[in-house]
């Protein structure tokens, strides 16, 4: 197999990897909850988290339509600026209202960039749809992102002990740097301007068309996995589940940061193995394997296994990164070019929407020391999703 540098343009590859690096410098990843606790209660954190995620989800699907209509490049740049602004509002406001406003900016920015950045680079690289190069590049991008996460998690945990504001400031600045990195990249296609009412009608049609892509058998196949397995990974990676589990496994904040960093380091190696054997891997088989692994992680979390819970954190952490390229590849291959960003945005919406309801549930059950109800219940849902996936896959072939 040819190396990535011999296939896509080298300069564009470097920009893609640099973009992935700076948009994954999450200095706050393992300490954000502890910063919140300096100013608000855990109950307020739960309300804030759920409300902010709900607001971000409202912008999720239209973001893809806006990207398709006005240009992915513009929307990605605006989105990442909003993310940076949202982080800085929170750190300097340091109150419930500031957290809500900042989180709103943050989530809207994430929604604007979600799907649009990936579709932008996919368009610029102009890969053959049957090629494995896009999956390989995404895997390399995931490795780069994990290096950034590894460094930022360790540094962020250390900085939090010195000044709790510094991790937030550095994370915000990283997103502004990511905008500078992709600033020269423009859309290949042009976008014609029309009057407002026509644009509204076009947006609604684009959203509908993006949703309808999942009515096609080749994409409907992946819905059960997206709304259960990827939703679990979302609750762990972007919500409070990871920190709740670390606390359940008796990790203190500092050791929890180290555990997350080690997970990133190990996952980099796992992704290298996946990339090396990518030509031999069947995407659907990989999806099933990762889904079964997530069930194992949930069930293993029910008893008190103390620091052995690191296995669970590693499984959920690595599973998210390994699964992502396979789901993305499936959507990119089967979604028409004009609806690709919208379809990817719909997929992001579907994996994220369960957390609006799961956030308060996880928080409440954990407070009542009954988190095992969630763990066992969601494991059952994933098993059902796997069986449904296998059934659909069988009939589609």
N, C-alpha and C positions, 0 to 999 in steps of 0.2 A: 504494500500500500504506500502511496506517495505521502510525503510529509505535508503538513498543512502549508508550510511556507512555499512549497512549489506549486500549490493550487490557487488559493486566493491571493489577491494583491498584498504584498508584504506590508506596505504602509497602512492599509486599511485593517489588516490583521492586528498590527500593533495598536492602532487606535481602539479597536474593539476590546483588546485585552486590557489596555490602560483604562478604558471606560468601565469595564467589569471590576477592575481593581479598586478604583476610587468610589464607585457606587456600592462597594461592599466593605468599606472601612467603618464598620459598626463599632465604634469605641464604646457605645452605650449598651451593647447587646446583652451584657450580663449584669448591668448595674442600674438600668433605667428604673426598675421598680423601687429600688432603694432610694433613688433621688426623689421620686414621687412621694415616698413615705415621709420625707422631710417636711412636706407641706400639706399633704392630704391623707385621709384614711384609706385603708384597703377597700372599703365599701365604695368610696368615691372613685378609686382607681377602676373598679369594675364597671361602674356607670360610665365613666369617661372613656374607657377602652371600647365598650360596646357602642356608645353613641358615635365616637369618632370613626370606628370601622364602618358603621352603618352609613355615615355621611360619605365616606370614601367610596363605598360600594355604589352609591347613587350616581357617582361620576364614572364608574368603571366601564359600563357598556358604552355610554356616549363618547368616552375618550377614544375608543377605537374608531367610531364613526367620524369624529372630528379629525383624527389622524388621516383617515382615508380621504377626507374632503379637503382639508387645509394643508396637509403635509405632515408626515411623521416627524421630520426633523424639527420643525417649529414646536410641535407639541411636546416632544421629548425634552427639549431645552427649557421650555416654560415649566414643565413638570418637575424637573430636577431642581430648578431654582426655587419652586414652591416648597419642595422638601427641605432644602437648606434653610429657607426663611422660617418654616414651621418649627424646625429644631431650635433655632436661635430665639424665637418668640418664647418657647417653653423655658429655656434655660435662664433668660433674663427676666421673664415675667414671674416665674416661681409661685404660681397660685392656681387654684382650680380653673378660673376663667382663662388665664393665660395658657394653661395646659390644654383646655378645650379648643381655644382658637388656634394654637400652634399645631395640635393634633389634626385639626380640620385642614389647615394648609398642607400639612404633611401627607395626609391620606389622599387629598385631591391631587397633589403632585405625583404621588405614587400611581394613582389611577391614570393620570395623563401619560405617564411613561410606560405603564404596563402594556405589554404587547406591541406598542408602537416602536420602542427601541429595537426589539428583536426583529420586527418586520422590516424596519429601516435597514438594518445591517444585512438581512437576508436578501433584500432587493439589491443592495449595492454590490454584494458578492456575486450575485447572479449565478448561483449554483444550479447545476442540473438537478431537477427534482428527484431523480432516481439515485443521486449520489449520496454517499455516506459522509461527504466532507462537512455538511452542515452539522450533523450529529457530532462529528469529531471536533469541530470548532466550538460547539456549545460545551462539550466535555472539557476541552482545554480552557474555555472561559470559566467554567465552574471551578476548575483547579485554581485558576488565577484568583477568582473570588474567594476561595477558601484560604489562600495564602494571606489575602488582605484581612479576612475575618480573623484568622489566627493571630496575626500581629496586632490588630486593633483590639481584640478581646483582652489579650494580655496587658497591652499598654493602657487600655481603658480601665481595667480593674486596678492597675497601679495608680493611675491618675485620680481615680475616684477617692482613694484614700488621702490624696494630697488636697484636691479641690474638686468637689462633685460636679462643678460646672464644666471643667475642661473636657471631659469626654464628649459632652454635648456640642461644645463649640467646635472641636476638631471634626466631629461627624458632619456638622452643618457645612463647614468649609470644604470638606471633601466633595460634596455634591456640586458646589460652585465650580470646583476644579474639573469635575466630570463634564460640565457644560462647555468649558473652554476646550477640552479635548475633542469633543465632537462638533465644535462650532463650524469648521470648514465643510462638514458633511451636509449635503443638500439632497433633497428627493430627486430621483431620476425623472419622475413624471411631474407635469404641471397641474395646477389646481385652479380652475376658473372660478371667478367670483360671481355670485348671483345675489338677488335681493334676499332679505332676511326670511320672509315667509317661504321662499323656495328652498333655502338652506334648512329650515326647520323640517319641512316635508322630506327633504333628501336625507337628513339625519335619521328621522324616524324610519324611513325605508331601509337605510343602511343597517340600523340596529336590528330591524326585523329580519333582513337578509342574513345578518351575522348569526342571529339565533337560529334561523332556519337551516343553517349549515349543519347544525347538530341534529337535525331531523333526518339527515342522510345516514344510511346504515353504517357507512365507514367511519363516521364521527360519533354517532349515537352509541356505538360500541364502547366508547371510552367514558361516557357520562357517569356510570356507577363508580368507577375508580376515581374520577375527578372529585365527586361530591362526598366521598368517604375517605379514601386514602390521602389524596392531596389535601383535603380539608383538615385531616389530622395533622399532617405536616405543617400546614399553615398555622394551626392553633399552637403548635410547638415552636415554630420558627418566628412567627410574627406576633403571636399572642402571649398569654401568661403561662401556658401549659409547661413550657420548658423549665421556668423558674419554680413553678409549683412542684414539678417532679423532682428537681434538684433538692428542694426543701424536704420532700417526702423521703428522699434517700439520704438525708442527714448531711448534705453538703452545706457548709457556710458560704457566704457570698464570695470570698476569695477563692476557696477551693472549687466552688462552682464555676468561676471564671476559668480556672486552670483546666477543669474537666471539659468545658466547652472548647477551649483552645486545643486540647489534645484530640478531641473529636474531629476538629477541622484538619489537624495534621494527619490523622489516620485516614480520613476521607480523601485527602489528596492522593494518597497511595492507592486507595481502592479505585478511584476514578482513573488513575493511570492504567490499572489492570483492565478496567472496562474499555478504555480507549484502545488498548493494544489488541483486544479481542473483539472489537466492535463489528468487524466484518462477519464474524461467526455468530454473533448474538442475534437471536430473534427478538424483535421488539416486544411482541405480545407475551412471550415467555418471560422476559425480564420484568414486565409489568406485573404478572402474576406472582413471580418470586418475591418481588419487593412488597407487594400487598400482603402476602402471607407472613413476611417478616414483620410487618407493622402489627399484625394480629398477635404474633409472639411477644412483641415488645409490650403491648397493652396488658396481656395476661401476666407477663412476668412482673409488671408493676403493682399487681394487686397485693401480694404478700410483702412484708417488711424485709427487703433484701439488703438494706443498708447501702454501703458504697458499691455493692455489686450492681446497683441501679445504673452505674456508668454504662453498662452494656445496653440498657434501654435508651439512654441519651444518645449513645453512639449509633444505635440502629435507626432511630428516628432522624438523627442529623444526616447520616450518610444516605439513608433511604430517600430523603427529599431530593438530594443532589443527584442521585443516580437515576431516579424516576423522571425527573424534569426533562432531560434531553429526549427520552422516548416519547413522552406525551407531546412535546413541542414538535418533534419530527412528524408525528402522525397528523397533527393539525396543519402544519405547513405543507405537507404532501397532499392533503385532501381538500384544503380550503382554496377556492379560487383567489388569484392574486388581489383582485379588487376588494375582497372581503377578508383578507388574511388578518389584518390588524384588528378588525372588528371581531372576528372569530376567536383570535387569541385573547382579546379583552373579555369576551363572553366566558371563555374558559377560566380566566383569572377570577372573574366574578363568581362563577359557580364553585370554585374551590375555596373562596373566601367567605361567601355568604353564611355558611353554617356557624362561623365564629361569632357572628352577631348574637346568636342565641346560645352558643356554647360558652362564651366568655362568662356571663353571669352564672350559668349552671356550674361551670368548673369552680368559680370562686366560691359560690354558696356551698357546694358539696365539700370542697376542701376545708372551708371554715367549720363545717359540721363533722369533719373527719369521716366522710363517706365518699371519698373520691373513687373508690372501687366501683361504685354504681356506674359512673361514667366510663371507666376503663373497660368493664365487662360489657356494657351495653354497646359501646362503639365497636368493640371487637366483633360482636355478633353482626352488626351492620356491615362491617367490612367483609366478613365471610359471605354474607348474602350478596354483596356487590360482586365478589369474585365468582360466585356461582352464576350470577346473571351475566357477567362478562363472558364466561365460558360458554354459556348457552347461546348468546348472541353471536359469538365468534364461530361456533359450530354451524349455525344456520346461515351465516354470511358466506361460508365456504361450502 
